[in-house]
Amino acid sequence: KALVQYKQTEVARSKIPKGVNSVVAAFVTCYGRLMLYELMEKAGNNLVYGDTDSCMIVTRRSGYDPSPDFIWPPHLQNPLKLEMGEYLGMLTDEVAEKYGSDWVATRFVSPCSKTYSLAVENVQDKEINKTFKHIMRCKGFGLSNKTKDTINHDSYVDLVKKRLPNISVPTTQFRGRHEGGVDLITAPKKLSFVYSKRKIVDNYETREWGYKDPLP
């Protein structure tokens, strides 16, 4: 059951189509996040990143048939079964949709919230020096040809491993004058490794704040 109170105005009535249902819309977004949270909880330590509508999970590559003597690492011996499809409540492989089924994400790094780089490679490419494509996000910074030499996958890795204290990018900013008017100035904007959501433990794994290991 849901109790929703709202006031219908003339302006709203003229713009909202008759087929719109605010209660259904609220429940779809609500249950979408509940299902995503349930998936994240099942993924456990194999979850590397999550957002409001997506998550990144370490799992076996679809269609990969290893040799009989191959032994999967412990965290992939019982992989999470993912329901893939195009219908409501199902998951889609955004890497395969963008680059094709031969492309697989193999590397991930995130120096801070809403900032990450996902490296994808062509598994059919047998070259030793493979060419990677990167899906990158950087909160507060614009990604362009001007910043690609500064903000990239390798610089993110250097931040996480503390090889770099920060990444400095010159940006154009508006600054108001006390007497009135606006000046355009160029000032450095810095990106640092900031992670306060969880506690970082060995091998870059994380735990909730207040987490205690179970007793033997």
DONU-787959 format. One record per residue (C-alpha): residue number from 1; residue in one letter; chain; y negated, x, z. Coordinates in nm, 3 decimals. Example, Ala and Ser with C-alpha at 12.3 -4.5 7.8 and 13.67 -1.06 7.14 Angstrom:
+-----+----+----+---------+---------+---------+
!   i ! aa ! ch !       v !       u !       w !
+-----+----+----+---------+---------+---------+
!   1 !  A !  A !   0.450 !   1.230 !   0.780 !
!   2 !  S !  A !   0.106 !   1.367 !   0.714 !
+-----+----+----+---------+---------+---------+
END
This chain:
+-----+----+----+---------+---------+---------+
!   i ! aa ! ch !       v !       u !       w !
+-----+----+----+---------+---------+---------+
!   1 !  K !  A !   0.000 !   0.000 !   0.000 !
!   2 !  A !  A !  -0.355 !   0.111 !  -0.067 !
!   3 !  L !  A !  -0.690 !  -0.026 !   0.040 !
!   4 !  V !  A !  -0.967 !   0.069 !  -0.198 !
!   5 !  Q !  A !  -1.324 !  -0.053 !  -0.163 !
!   6 !  Y !  A !  -1.577 !  -0.011 !  -0.440 !
!   7 !  K !  A !  -1.884 !  -0.182 !  -0.576 !
!   8 !  Q !  A !  -1.882 !  -0.283 !  -0.938 !
!   9 !  T !  A !  -2.223 !  -0.236 !  -1.096 !
!  10 !  E !  A !  -2.350 !  -0.349 !  -1.432 !
!  11 !  V !  A !  -2.368 !   0.011 !  -1.555 !
!  12 !  A !  A !  -2.012 !   0.087 !  -1.445 !
!  13 !  R !  A !  -1.880 !  -0.238 !  -1.590 !
!  14 !  S !  A !  -2.022 !  -0.158 !  -1.929 !
!  15 !  K !  A !  -1.875 !   0.194 !  -1.945 !
!  16 !  I !  A !  -1.529 !   0.151 !  -1.791 !
!  17 !  P !  A !  -1.268 !   0.014 !  -2.036 !
!  18 !  K !  A !  -1.068 !  -0.287 !  -1.928 !
!  19 !  G !  A !  -0.745 !  -0.086 !  -1.924 !
!  20 !  V !  A !  -0.868 !   0.155 !  -1.655 !
!  21 !  N !  A !  -0.707 !   0.119 !  -1.313 !
!  22 !  S !  A !  -0.860 !   0.337 !  -1.040 !
!  23 !  V !  A !  -0.564 !   0.286 !  -0.804 !
!  24 !  V !  A !  -0.309 !   0.401 !  -1.064 !
!  25 !  A !  A !  -0.529 !   0.699 !  -1.152 !
!  26 !  A !  A !  -0.553 !   0.800 !  -0.786 !
!  27 !  F !  A !  -0.176 !   0.774 !  -0.735 !
!  28 !  V !  A !  -0.095 !   0.976 !  -1.049 !
!  29 !  T !  A !  -0.311 !   1.269 !  -0.939 !
!  30 !  C !  A !  -0.187 !   1.239 !  -0.581 !
!  31 !  Y !  A !   0.182 !   1.233 !  -0.669 !
!  32 !  G !  A !   0.132 !   1.509 !  -0.924 !
!  33 !  R !  A !   0.015 !   1.742 !  -0.648 !
!  34 !  L !  A !   0.293 !   1.628 !  -0.414 !
!  35 !  M !  A !   0.554 !   1.708 !  -0.679 !
!  36 !  L !  A !   0.391 !   2.044 !  -0.746 !
!  37 !  Y !  A !   0.395 !   2.126 !  -0.375 !
!  38 !  E !  A !   0.762 !   2.028 !  -0.355 !
!  39 !  L !  A !   0.839 !   2.264 !  -0.644 !
!  40 !  M !  A !   0.643 !   2.545 !  -0.478 !
!  41 !  E !  A !   0.834 !   2.490 !  -0.154 !
!  42 !  K !  A !   1.170 !   2.508 !  -0.334 !
!  43 !  A !  A !   1.068 !   2.825 !  -0.519 !
!  44 !  G !  A !   1.010 !   3.007 !  -0.189 !
!  45 !  N !  A !   0.952 !   3.379 !  -0.231 !
!  46 !  N !  A !   0.999 !   3.349 !  -0.608 !
!  47 !  L !  A !   0.662 !   3.176 !  -0.630 !
!  48 !  V !  A !   0.394 !   3.425 !  -0.735 !
!  49 !  Y !  A !   0.096 !   3.197 !  -0.803 !
!  50 !  G !  A !  -0.001 !   2.833 !  -0.774 !
!  51 !  D !  A !  -0.293 !   2.619 !  -0.881 !
!  52 !  T !  A !  -0.376 !   2.249 !  -0.874 !
!  53 !  D !  A !  -0.172 !   2.171 !  -1.185 !
!  54 !  S !  A !   0.054 !   2.471 !  -1.248 !
!  55 !  C !  A !   0.257 !   2.745 !  -1.084 !
!  56 !  M !  A !   0.424 !   3.072 !  -1.179 !
!  57 !  I !  A !   0.781 !   3.129 !  -1.065 !
!  58 !  V !  A !   1.013 !   3.428 !  -1.105 !
!  59 !  T !  A !   1.329 !   3.294 !  -1.269 !
!  60 !  R !  A !   1.593 !   3.377 !  -1.529 !
!  61 !  R !  A !   1.490 !   3.384 !  -1.891 !
!  62 !  S !  A !   1.612 !   3.079 !  -2.078 !
!  63 !  G !  A !   1.889 !   3.160 !  -2.325 !
!  64 !  Y !  A !   1.948 !   3.513 !  -2.193 !
!  65 !  D !  A !   2.319 !   3.603 !  -2.194 !
!  66 !  P !  A !   2.374 !   3.930 !  -2.004 !
!  67 !  S !  A !   2.679 !   4.155 !  -2.032 !
!  68 !  P !  A !   2.982 !   4.068 !  -1.812 !
!  69 !  D !  A !   2.918 !   4.362 !  -1.577 !
!  70 !  F !  A !   2.554 !   4.270 !  -1.524 !
!  71 !  I !  A !   2.463 !   4.176 !  -1.166 !
!  72 !  W !  A !   2.159 !   3.960 !  -1.109 !
!  73 !  P !  A !   1.924 !   4.072 !  -0.830 !
!  74 !  P !  A !   1.956 !   3.872 !  -0.506 !
!  75 !  H !  A !   1.650 !   3.653 !  -0.566 !
!  76 !  L !  A !   1.785 !   3.541 !  -0.906 !
!  77 !  Q !  A !   2.152 !   3.483 !  -0.824 !
!  78 !  N !  A !   2.085 !   3.116 !  -0.748 !
!  79 !  P !  A !   1.787 !   3.030 !  -0.969 !
!  80 !  L !  A !   1.584 !   2.717 !  -0.921 !
!  81 !  K !  A !   1.677 !   2.447 !  -1.173 !
!  82 !  L !  A !   1.363 !   2.337 !  -1.354 !
!  83 !  E !  A !   1.335 !   2.003 !  -1.531 !
!  84 !  M !  A !   1.159 !   2.083 !  -1.857 !
!  85 !  G !  A !   1.012 !   1.822 !  -2.088 !
!  86 !  E !  A !   0.703 !   1.643 !  -2.208 !
!  87 !  Y !  A !   0.722 !   1.336 !  -1.987 !
!  88 !  L !  A !   0.539 !   1.265 !  -1.662 !
!  89 !  G !  A !   0.679 !   1.471 !  -1.375 !
!  90 !  M !  A !   0.842 !   1.732 !  -1.601 !
!  91 !  L !  A !   0.741 !   2.095 !  -1.651 !
!  92 !  T !  A !   0.629 !   2.270 !  -1.967 !
!  93 !  D !  A !   0.648 !   2.638 !  -2.054 !
!  94 !  E !  A !   0.288 !   2.721 !  -2.138 !
!  95 !  V !  A !   0.375 !   3.074 !  -2.254 !
!  96 !  A !  A !   0.628 !   2.945 !  -2.508 !
!  97 !  E !  A !   0.387 !   2.676 !  -2.624 !
!  98 !  K !  A !   0.113 !   2.930 !  -2.688 !
!  99 !  Y !  A !   0.304 !   3.228 !  -2.828 !
! 100 !  G !  A !   0.651 !   3.100 !  -2.922 !
! 101 !  S !  A !   0.997 !   3.101 !  -2.766 !
! 102 !  D !  A !   1.044 !   3.478 !  -2.815 !
! 103 !  W !  A !   0.755 !   3.557 !  -2.581 !
! 104 !  V !  A !   0.825 !   3.584 !  -2.208 !
! 105 !  A !  A !   0.602 !   3.664 !  -1.913 !
! 106 !  T !  A !   0.725 !   3.985 !  -1.748 !
! 107 !  R !  A !   0.435 !   4.115 !  -1.538 !
! 108 !  F !  A !   0.184 !   3.953 !  -1.306 !
! 109 !  V !  A !  -0.102 !   4.078 !  -1.091 !
! 110 !  S !  A !  -0.367 !   3.894 !  -0.890 !
! 111 !  P !  A !  -0.638 !   4.075 !  -0.693 !
! 112 !  C !  A !  -0.797 !   3.760 !  -0.548 !
! 113 !  S !  A !  -0.804 !   3.381 !  -0.565 !
! 114 !  K !  A !  -0.823 !   3.225 !  -0.914 !
! 115 !  T !  A !  -0.815 !   3.572 !  -1.066 !
! 116 !  Y !  A !  -0.497 !   3.697 !  -1.231 !
! 117 !  S !  A !  -0.341 !   3.860 !  -1.535 !
! 118 !  L !  A !  -0.008 !   3.751 !  -1.681 !
! 119 !  A !  A !   0.144 !   3.998 !  -1.928 !
! 120 !  V !  A !   0.378 !   3.851 !  -2.191 !
! 121 !  E !  A !   0.600 !   4.043 !  -2.430 !
! 122 !  N !  A !   0.818 !   3.966 !  -2.730 !
! 123 !  V !  A !   1.179 !   4.003 !  -2.613 !
! 124 !  Q !  A !   1.294 !   4.049 !  -2.973 !
! 125 !  D !  A !   1.077 !   4.359 !  -3.008 !
! 126 !  K !  A !   1.304 !   4.664 !  -2.966 !
! 127 !  E !  A !   1.022 !   4.920 !  -2.970 !
! 128 !  I !  A !   0.998 !   5.150 !  -2.668 !
! 129 !  N !  A !   0.621 !   5.114 !  -2.642 !
! 130 !  K !  A !   0.589 !   4.738 !  -2.649 !
! 131 !  T !  A !   0.268 !   4.553 !  -2.716 !
! 132 !  F !  A !   0.171 !   4.309 !  -2.444 !
! 133 !  K !  A !  -0.049 !   4.004 !  -2.466 !
! 134 !  H !  A !  -0.236 !   3.896 !  -2.157 !
! 135 !  I !  A !  -0.332 !   3.560 !  -2.014 !
! 136 !  M !  A !  -0.625 !   3.640 !  -1.787 !
! 137 !  R !  A !  -0.851 !   3.454 !  -1.548 !
! 138 !  C !  A !  -1.141 !   3.597 !  -1.351 !
! 139 !  K !  A !  -1.341 !   3.367 !  -1.125 !
! 140 !  G !  A !  -1.713 !   3.425 !  -1.153 !
! 141 !  F !  A !  -1.688 !   3.664 !  -1.448 !
! 142 !  G !  A !  -1.700 !   3.599 !  -1.819 !
! 143 !  L !  A !  -1.417 !   3.753 !  -2.021 !
! 144 !  S !  A !  -1.531 !   3.886 !  -2.357 !
! 145 !  N !  A !  -1.517 !   4.192 !  -2.580 !
! 146 !  K !  A !  -1.793 !   4.344 !  -2.369 !
! 147 !  T !  A !  -1.588 !   4.329 !  -2.048 !
! 148 !  K !  A !  -1.234 !   4.388 !  -2.180 !
! 149 !  D !  A !  -1.254 !   4.763 !  -2.110 !
! 150 !  T !  A !  -1.355 !   4.695 !  -1.748 !
! 151 !  I !  A !  -1.176 !   4.372 !  -1.658 !
! 152 !  N !  A !  -0.815 !   4.395 !  -1.772 !
! 153 !  H !  A !  -0.457 !   4.400 !  -1.648 !
! 154 !  D !  A !  -0.462 !   4.770 !  -1.558 !
! 155 !  S !  A !  -0.786 !   4.743 !  -1.361 !
! 156 !  Y !  A !  -0.639 !   4.451 !  -1.164 !
! 157 !  V !  A !  -0.339 !   4.670 !  -1.077 !
! 158 !  D !  A !  -0.573 !   4.950 !  -0.968 !
! 159 !  L !  A !  -0.756 !   4.708 !  -0.739 !
! 160 !  V !  A !  -0.436 !   4.583 !  -0.575 !
! 161 !  K !  A !  -0.301 !   4.936 !  -0.528 !
! 162 !  K !  A !  -0.642 !   5.043 !  -0.394 !
! 163 !  R !  A !  -0.699 !   5.302 !  -0.663 !
! 164 !  L !  A !  -1.036 !   5.138 !  -0.723 !
! 165 !  P !  A !  -1.269 !   5.004 !  -0.452 !
! 166 !  N !  A !  -1.411 !   4.744 !  -0.691 !
! 167 !  I !  A !  -1.486 !   4.662 !  -1.053 !
! 168 !  S !  A !  -1.856 !   4.660 !  -1.138 !
! 169 !  V !  A !  -1.980 !   4.461 !  -1.436 !
! 170 !  P !  A !  -2.348 !   4.449 !  -1.540 !
! 171 !  T !  A !  -2.463 !   4.089 !  -1.567 !
! 172 !  T !  A !  -2.788 !   3.920 !  -1.664 !
! 173 !  Q !  A !  -2.935 !   3.717 !  -1.381 !
! 174 !  F !  A !  -3.237 !   3.493 !  -1.335 !
! 175 !  R !  A !  -3.463 !   3.586 !  -1.044 !
! 176 !  G !  A !  -3.760 !   3.377 !  -0.936 !
! 177 !  R !  A !  -4.093 !   3.528 !  -0.848 !
! 178 !  H !  A !  -4.275 !   3.447 !  -0.526 !
! 179 !  E !  A !  -4.591 !   3.368 !  -0.721 !
! 180 !  G !  A !  -4.399 !   3.155 !  -0.970 !
! 181 !  G !  A !  -4.212 !   3.223 !  -1.290 !
! 182 !  V !  A !  -3.869 !   3.368 !  -1.364 !
! 183 !  D !  A !  -3.758 !   3.721 !  -1.448 !
! 184 !  L !  A !  -3.446 !   3.826 !  -1.636 !
! 185 !  I !  A !  -3.281 !   4.124 !  -1.470 !
! 186 !  T !  A !  -2.960 !   4.318 !  -1.522 !
! 187 !  A !  A !  -2.770 !   4.371 !  -1.199 !
! 188 !  P !  A !  -2.411 !   4.478 !  -1.122 !
! 189 !  K !  A !  -2.162 !   4.214 !  -1.018 !
! 190 !  K !  A !  -1.859 !   4.344 !  -0.829 !
! 191 !  L !  A !  -1.500 !   4.225 !  -0.819 !
! 192 !  S !  A !  -1.293 !   4.342 !  -0.521 !
! 193 !  F !  A !  -0.941 !   4.297 !  -0.388 !
! 194 !  V !  A !  -0.986 !   4.013 !  -0.139 !
! 195 !  Y !  A !  -0.687 !   3.826 !   0.000 !
! 196 !  S !  A !  -0.720 !   3.624 !   0.319 !
! 197 !  K !  A !  -0.502 !   3.320 !   0.246 !
! 198 !  R !  A !  -0.184 !   3.485 !   0.380 !
! 199 !  K !  A !  -0.074 !   3.807 !   0.545 !
! 200 !  I !  A !   0.042 !   4.084 !   0.312 !
! 201 !  V !  A !   0.363 !   4.257 !   0.428 !
! 202 !  D !  A !   0.588 !   4.521 !   0.274 !
! 203 !  N !  A !   0.631 !   4.536 !  -0.104 !
! 204 !  Y !  A !   0.329 !   4.305 !  -0.153 !
! 205 !  E !  A !   0.513 !   4.002 !  -0.021 !
! 206 !  T !  A !   0.312 !   3.754 !   0.184 !
! 207 !  R !  A !   0.370 !   3.538 !   0.489 !
! 208 !  E !  A !   0.178 !   3.252 !   0.643 !
! 209 !  W !  A !  -0.064 !   3.348 !   0.919 !
! 210 !  G !  A !   0.124 !   3.308 !   1.247 !
! 211 !  Y !  A !   0.467 !   3.347 !   1.083 !
! 212 !  K !  A !   0.737 !   3.505 !   1.299 !
! 213 !  D !  A !   1.070 !   3.638 !   1.177 !
! 214 !  P !  A !   1.369 !   3.430 !   1.296 !
! 215 !  L !  A !   1.563 !   3.566 !   1.590 !
! 216 !  P !  A !   1.887 !   3.751 !   1.506 !
+-----+----+----+---------+---------+---------+
END
